[in-house]
Structure formats: structure tokens, C-alpha cells
Amino acid sequence: MKTDADSRVLHVSGAPIPGLFAAGRCTSGVCAGGYASGTSLGDGSFFGRRAGISAAQEAKSPDGIAMAQGAAAH
């Protein structure tokens, strides 16, 4: 699956799917060449935090679409 920098899952069209977030090894894959023990902890914690922030922003947004930090609504 493709995600953006705020952990929103993207539709094949490239638009974020409202309410759908993903984080961790399956979305960022820092070590694409193979598994490196411990690396997945960074993927999960960094993108998990971003996903949580984005989900909270989306929940507060009147149109139900998360706003990127400092950007206009989609």
C-alpha cells in the first residue's frame, strides 16, 4: 500500500482515503533490501506517531479530511 508523509493510505488515484491510516514496516520499509533487527521499531514509532496526529486532525476537521501540517485542506 502507498502512504503519504502523514501515514494516510492513498487510493490508486493518489488521493488520501478518508479515515484510513497505516504505519510500520509495511508502509515505510526503511531497509528495503531485507530485514534488519530493530529497524522496524523506528518505522512503527515514527510513522505511528504521524498517523495518530493525522487521525486526530481528521477527527477534528469539519470536512473529515486531515490537513497536512501548514497546508490547505484537500
MODELLER restraints for C-alpha pairs under 7 A, 6 or more apart:
rsr = mdl.restraints
at = mdl.atoms
rsr.add(forms.Gaussian(group=physical.xy_distance, feature=features.Distance(at['CA:1:A'], at['CA:9:A']), mean=6.97, stdev=0.5))
rsr.add(forms.Gaussian(group=physical.xy_distance, feature=features.Distance(at['CA:1:A'], at['CA:27:A']), mean=6.61, stdev=0.5))
rsr.add(forms.Gaussian(group=physical.xy_distance, feature=features.Distance(at['CA:2:A'], at['CA:9:A']), mean=5.90, stdev=0.5))
rsr.add(forms.Gaussian(group=physical.xy_distance, feature=features.Distance(at['CA:2:A'], at['CA:10:A']), mean=5.54, stdev=0.5))
rsr.add(forms.Gaussian(group=physical.xy_distance, feature=features.Distance(at['CA:2:A'], at['CA:27:A']), mean=6.74, stdev=0.5))
rsr.add(forms.Gaussian(group=physical.xy_distance, feature=features.Distance(at['CA:3:A'], at['CA:9:A']), mean=4.43, stdev=0.5))
rsr.add(forms.Gaussian(group=physical.xy_distance, feature=features.Distance(at['CA:3:A'], at['CA:10:A']), mean=5.41, stdev=0.5))
rsr.add(forms.Gaussian(group=physical.xy_distance, feature=features.Distance(at['CA:3:A'], at['CA:27:A']), mean=6.54, stdev=0.5))
rsr.add(forms.Gaussian(group=physical.xy_distance, feature=features.Distance(at['CA:6:A'], at['CA:50:A']), mean=5.39, stdev=0.5))
rsr.add(forms.Gaussian(group=physical.xy_distance, feature=features.Distance(at['CA:6:A'], at['CA:51:A']), mean=5.89, stdev=0.5))
rsr.add(forms.Gaussian(group=physical.xy_distance, feature=features.Distance(at['CA:6:A'], at['CA:54:A']), mean=6.06, stdev=0.5))
rsr.add(forms.Gaussian(group=physical.xy_distance, feature=features.Distance(at['CA:7:A'], at['CA:21:A']), mean=5.46, stdev=0.5))
rsr.add(forms.Gaussian(group=physical.xy_distance, feature=features.Distance(at['CA:7:A'], at['CA:22:A']), mean=5.57, stdev=0.5))
rsr.add(forms.Gaussian(group=physical.xy_distance, feature=features.Distance(at['CA:7:A'], at['CA:23:A']), mean=6.16, stdev=0.5))
rsr.add(forms.Gaussian(group=physical.xy_distance, feature=features.Distance(at['CA:7:A'], at['CA:47:A']), mean=6.28, stdev=0.5))
rsr.add(forms.Gaussian(group=physical.xy_distance, feature=features.Distance(at['CA:7:A'], at['CA:50:A']), mean=6.27, stdev=0.5))
rsr.add(forms.Gaussian(group=physical.xy_distance, feature=features.Distance(at['CA:7:A'], at['CA:51:A']), mean=4.88, stdev=0.5))
rsr.add(forms.Gaussian(group=physical.xy_distance, feature=features.Distance(at['CA:8:A'], at['CA:16:A']), mean=5.86, stdev=0.5))
rsr.add(forms.Gaussian(group=physical.xy_distance, feature=features.Distance(at['CA:8:A'], at['CA:17:A']), mean=6.97, stdev=0.5))
rsr.add(forms.Gaussian(group=physical.xy_distance, feature=features.Distance(at['CA:8:A'], at['CA:20:A']), mean=6.07, stdev=0.5))
rsr.add(forms.Gaussian(group=physical.xy_distance, feature=features.Distance(at['CA:8:A'], at['CA:21:A']), mean=4.48, stdev=0.5))
rsr.add(forms.Gaussian(group=physical.xy_distance, feature=features.Distance(at['CA:8:A'], at['CA:22:A']), mean=6.50, stdev=0.5))
rsr.add(forms.Gaussian(group=physical.xy_distance, feature=features.Distance(at['CA:8:A'], at['CA:51:A']), mean=6.96, stdev=0.5))
rsr.add(forms.Gaussian(group=physical.xy_distance, feature=features.Distance(at['CA:9:A'], at['CA:16:A']), mean=5.74, stdev=0.5))
rsr.add(forms.Gaussian(group=physical.xy_distance, feature=features.Distance(at['CA:9:A'], at['CA:17:A']), mean=5.88, stdev=0.5))
rsr.add(forms.Gaussian(group=physical.xy_distance, feature=features.Distance(at['CA:9:A'], at['CA:20:A']), mean=5.72, stdev=0.5))
rsr.add(forms.Gaussian(group=physical.xy_distance, feature=features.Distance(at['CA:9:A'], at['CA:21:A']), mean=5.31, stdev=0.5))
rsr.add(forms.Gaussian(group=physical.xy_distance, feature=features.Distance(at['CA:9:A'], at['CA:22:A']), mean=6.31, stdev=0.5))
rsr.add(forms.Gaussian(group=physical.xy_distance, feature=features.Distance(at['CA:10:A'], at['CA:16:A']), mean=4.34, stdev=0.5))
rsr.add(forms.Gaussian(group=physical.xy_distance, feature=features.Distance(at['CA:10:A'], at['CA:17:A']), mean=5.70, stdev=0.5))
rsr.add(forms.Gaussian(group=physical.xy_distance, feature=features.Distance(at['CA:11:A'], at['CA:17:A']), mean=5.97, stdev=0.5))
rsr.add(forms.Gaussian(group=physical.xy_distance, feature=features.Distance(at['CA:18:A'], at['CA:65:A']), mean=5.95, stdev=0.5))
rsr.add(forms.Gaussian(group=physical.xy_distance, feature=features.Distance(at['CA:21:A'], at['CA:51:A']), mean=6.00, stdev=0.5))
rsr.add(forms.Gaussian(group=physical.xy_distance, feature=features.Distance(at['CA:22:A'], at['CA:51:A']), mean=6.78, stdev=0.5))
rsr.add(forms.Gaussian(group=physical.xy_distance, feature=features.Distance(at['CA:23:A'], at['CA:44:A']), mean=5.77, stdev=0.5))
rsr.add(forms.Gaussian(group=physical.xy_distance, feature=features.Distance(at['CA:23:A'], at['CA:47:A']), mean=5.11, stdev=0.5))
rsr.add(forms.Gaussian(group=physical.xy_distance, feature=features.Distance(at['CA:23:A'], at['CA:48:A']), mean=5.07, stdev=0.5))
rsr.add(forms.Gaussian(group=physical.xy_distance, feature=features.Distance(at['CA:23:A'], at['CA:51:A']), mean=6.68, stdev=0.5))
rsr.add(forms.Gaussian(group=physical.xy_distance, feature=features.Distance(at['CA:24:A'], at['CA:40:A']), mean=6.71, stdev=0.5))
rsr.add(forms.Gaussian(group=physical.xy_distance, feature=features.Distance(at['CA:24:A'], at['CA:43:A']), mean=4.83, stdev=0.5))
rsr.add(forms.Gaussian(group=physical.xy_distance, feature=features.Distance(at['CA:24:A'], at['CA:44:A']), mean=3.80, stdev=0.5))
rsr.add(forms.Gaussian(group=physical.xy_distance, feature=features.Distance(at['CA:24:A'], at['CA:47:A']), mean=6.33, stdev=0.5))
rsr.add(forms.Gaussian(group=physical.xy_distance, feature=features.Distance(at['CA:24:A'], at['CA:48:A']), mean=6.74, stdev=0.5))
rsr.add(forms.Gaussian(group=physical.xy_distance, feature=features.Distance(at['CA:25:A'], at['CA:40:A']), mean=5.51, stdev=0.5))
rsr.add(forms.Gaussian(group=physical.xy_distance, feature=features.Distance(at['CA:25:A'], at['CA:43:A']), mean=5.71, stdev=0.5))
rsr.add(forms.Gaussian(group=physical.xy_distance, feature=features.Distance(at['CA:25:A'], at['CA:44:A']), mean=6.51, stdev=0.5))
rsr.add(forms.Gaussian(group=physical.xy_distance, feature=features.Distance(at['CA:28:A'], at['CA:43:A']), mean=6.41, stdev=0.5))
rsr.add(forms.Gaussian(group=physical.xy_distance, feature=features.Distance(at['CA:54:A'], at['CA:66:A']), mean=5.95, stdev=0.5))
rsr.add(forms.Gaussian(group=physical.xy_distance, feature=features.Distance(at['CA:55:A'], at['CA:66:A']), mean=6.95, stdev=0.5))
rsr.add(forms.Gaussian(group=physical.xy_distance, feature=features.Distance(at['CA:57:A'], at['CA:66:A']), mean=5.36, stdev=0.5))
rsr.add(forms.Gaussian(group=physical.xy_distance, feature=features.Distance(at['CA:57:A'], at['CA:67:A']), mean=6.76, stdev=0.5))
rsr.add(forms.Gaussian(group=physical.xy_distance, feature=features.Distance(at['CA:58:A'], at['CA:64:A']), mean=5.35, stdev=0.5))
rsr.add(forms.Gaussian(group=physical.xy_distance, feature=features.Distance(at['CA:58:A'], at['CA:65:A']), mean=5.10, stdev=0.5))
rsr.add(forms.Gaussian(group=physical.xy_distance, feature=features.Distance(at['CA:58:A'], at['CA:66:A']), mean=3.87, stdev=0.5))
rsr.add(forms.Gaussian(group=physical.xy_distance, feature=features.Distance(at['CA:67:A'], at['CA:73:A']), mean=5.08, stdev=0.5))
